[in-house]
Amino acid sequence: MTQLSLAREGIITEAMRKVAEDEGLSPEEIRDKVSAGRVVIPLNVKRKFSPKGIGEGLSTKVNANIGTSGHHADLNEEMDKLHIAVASGADSVMDLSTGGDLSQIRKAIIDECQVMIGTVPIYGLAAQLDCEDREIVSMEVDELFDHIEQHCEDGVDFITVHCGVTQEAMSKLKKTGRIGGIVSRGGSLLAAWMKHNQRENPLYEQFDRLLEITFKYDVTLSLGDGLRPGAIADATDPAQLEELTTLGELFRRARNFGVQTMIEGPGHVPLRQVEANVLLAKTLCDGAPLYVLGPLTTDVAPGYDHITGAIGGAIAAAAGADFLCYVTPAEHLRLPTVRDVREGVIATRIAAHTGDLAKGVKGAMDWDNRMSAHRKKLDWEGMYSEAIDPHLARSMRKESENYDEIVCTMCGKLCSIKLTNEYL
């Protein structure tokens, strides 16, 4: 049984109770949202950790991507990234490794991690085929589904699968003339296989097979946007919308089957289209939890894309996106370092909380009110305790010449709060 199938029978699970407690809602509210497919609780039956809910009416969650590449594979470094991501407040981590002993890396991360774990199985399969001197176009369909089941058996809580990259969507992509083309790694791998073999996407064609595997382990499907825009000029084009429409149909099939499902949203989107993209996804996919990468609101900021992603993420979260995938300063440039991971998580948490304030998530304003009360009292320790990054706040304060005094070097004796407290 899955969280979804149990909820549809009216059963409240321990995971639902924990999510309700965290979110300040009743267990019945969480059960009903899970039953409707509007909230997911990614929790593989083989794992035990404190679960989180993603979806309608809940606080916006943040994911951090880690993982090796074929050019840089260091398990110890990835474990450091895992630890800093979780310590910085990430609600989930995705292992996107494509280099080294992938099974060992995945199992080590799963064993060590006490938050949700996601993967993209086709990445590992493509890397495995490369080690065998085979191209992705030689992939057998059974190999793909076997690889998916292995990830589920290992204990991952959610998987990204690019089921909406269909022949019809590819036809529309060909007519569109995109600047960026296909920028999704999983989308491009499947598109190459489909083109070479002149066949339909096996994840779409055999979707019920995928549902049987994920139901068995209660692994949440994250229906990937393989044709997401990788340039803001390509946003909301016919290929993206064709894929999104297909994902909505697949979401309904998965919900009826009892498999928890999220929808993934676009990457590069101009600011004026971010809200529209969120509303489209929510409408076409019956309010399913929406997981977005960024979105990035400009293409010209390599080295600062954690900022462009946070801008788009805040707008998306305010409009109803439920799950933000972080973007690090290294996006488009190289594999992120431990420092990049930390900066990406913090920037995305700021975006998520900003969105929660805008959409009135229960308890979100309380956090800001506590910080403001400490500021009014010039209570530095109180401010550190409420800061989204206490370490940075404290260390920056200590760089000041008079860090041990009431005022700061910004205003000194002209501090407005000090004057207000003394005279008003």
Secondary structure, DSSP 8 states (H G I E B T S, - for coil): --HHHHHHTT---HHHHHHHHHHT--HHHHHHHHHTTSEE----TT--S----EETTS--EEEEEE---SS---HHHHHHHHHHHHHTT-SEEEE---SS-HHHHHHHHHHH--SEEEE-HHHHHHHHHHHTT--GGG--HHHHHHHHHHHHHHT-SEEEE-TT--HHHHHHHHHH--SS----HHHHHHHHHHHHHT---HHHHTHHHHHHHHHHHT-EEEE--TT--SSGGGTT-HHHHHHHHHHHHHHHHHHHHT--EEEE--SB--HHHHHHHHHHHHHHTTT--EEEE--BS-SS-TT-HHHHHHHHHHHHHHHT--EEE---TTTTTS---HHHHHHHHHHHHHHHHHHHHHHT-TTHHHHHHHHHHHHHTT-HHHHHHH-SSHHHHHHHHHTSTTTTSSS-TTTGGG-HHHHHHHH-
